[in-house]
């Protein structure tokens, strides 16, 4: 996405990079483990890059013991408004139930 470009700002805002290297005893790790994290991606049109990045993030979170609700929607689910409208009430209910 950034053609291999990396600096401190990009690194610190990329959980796939930053979390992977954060020491296990870093105070942020416990904060992440106590957070409510919800991630959703479809598997339809326009989702290739998002799907790959979500799988990578999902793996890093699991490796680091950070619980997250990662929801992979179907192959008919596109990165588009009709699906976002369907997802909004679904995730709102989950988010409010997790609080």
ZIGIUR-V347512 format. One record per residue. N is the residue number from 1. RES is the residue in three letters. BURIAL is + if it has 9 or more other C-alpha atoms within 8 Angstrom, else -. Layout:
n->{N/N}
res->{RES/RES}
burial->{BURIAL/BURIAL}
This chain:
n->{1/2/3/4/5/6/7/8/9/10/11/12/13/14/15/16/17/18/19/20/21/22/23/24/25/26/27/28/29/30/31/32/33/34/35/36/37/38/39/40/41/42/43/44/45/46/47/48/49/50/51/52/53/54/55/56/57/58/59/60/61/62/63/64/65/66/67/68/69/70/71/72/73/74/75/76/77/78/79/80/81/82/83/84/85/86/87/88/89/90/91/92/93/94/95/96/97/98/99}
res->{UNK/UNK/UNK/UNK/UNK/UNK/UNK/UNK/UNK/UNK/UNK/UNK/UNK/UNK/UNK/UNK/UNK/UNK/UNK/UNK/UNK/UNK/UNK/UNK/UNK/UNK/UNK/UNK/UNK/UNK/UNK/UNK/UNK/UNK/UNK/UNK/UNK/UNK/UNK/UNK/UNK/UNK/UNK/UNK/UNK/UNK/UNK/UNK/UNK/UNK/UNK/UNK/UNK/UNK/UNK/UNK/UNK/UNK/UNK/UNK/UNK/UNK/UNK/UNK/UNK/UNK/UNK/UNK/UNK/UNK/UNK/UNK/UNK/UNK/UNK/UNK/UNK/UNK/UNK/UNK/UNK/UNK/UNK/UNK/UNK/UNK/UNK/UNK/UNK/UNK/UNK/UNK/UNK/UNK/UNK/UNK/UNK/UNK/UNK}
burial->{-/-/-/-/-/-/-/-/-/-/+/+/-/-/+/+/+/+/+/+/-/-/-/-/-/-/-/-/+/-/-/-/+/-/-/-/-/+/+/-/+/+/+/+/+/-/+/-/-/-/+/-/-/+/-/+/+/+/-/+/+/+/-/+/-/+/+/+/-/-/-/-/+/-/+/-/+/+/+/-/-/-/+/+/-/-/-/-/-/-/-/-/-/-/+/-/-/-/-}
